[in-house]
Amino acid sequence: MPLLYRKQGHTGILTLSGTAALAEYQNALRAVKYSDNNTDTPTTGNRTVKFQVSDGVVFSGEFDATL
């Protein structure tokens, strides 16, 4: 099964699922980018993205990345 994704627009939550290889998950997470679609007054500066993983039963703690 390929790597599947679902994004909830109102929350910004991105869910990855499937039985893809670990490297495919790593590549997908490394490709996460922030985009501010407000062209009139875009927000500048760094953004913090929180990552959390689960095996379907147990959730990890949150991991932060600055973009």
N, C-alpha and C positions, 0 to 999 in steps of 0.2 A: 504494500500500500504506500502511495506517495505521501509526502509531507503536505498536510492540509492546513489551511489557516482561515480564521474568521476574525474580523475586526468589528468591534462595536463602536460606531462613530460617535455616539454621544458620550462615551466614557473614555475612549481611546484605548480600550483593552484589546490586545491582540492575543488570540489563542492559537497555538500550534498543536496539531495532533497527528497521529498516524504512526506507522511503524518504520518510518524512514531511518536511515543510518544516523548515528550521533553526529557525524560531520555535517550532514544536511541541516540538522537543528542548529548547530554552531554557526554555520554560514548564514542561516536565516536570521538568527539573533544579532550577528555582527552587521547585518545589512539594515537594521532598524535605524531610521532617520526621523528627525523632527521637522515638520513643515508648518509654518504659520501662514495661513491662507488670507490673512487680513492685509491686503495690499495697501490700504490707506494708512494704517499705523502699525506696521509689523513690530512685534516684540523682539528685542535683540538680547544677546547674552546666552549663556549656557543653559541647558535644560537637563534635568535629572530624570532618567527613565528607571523605573523599578521593574526588576525581573523576579519571577517566582516560578518554580518548577514543581510538577506533581507527577507521580506515577499513576494517577487515577485514584489513589487512596490517601496518600500522605503528601502534604505540601511542605516545601522547603521554606526557609526564611526568605526575606526579600534581599535581593542584591541590587545595588545602585550603580548606574553608569551615567557619566556626564557626557552630554553631546554638545 
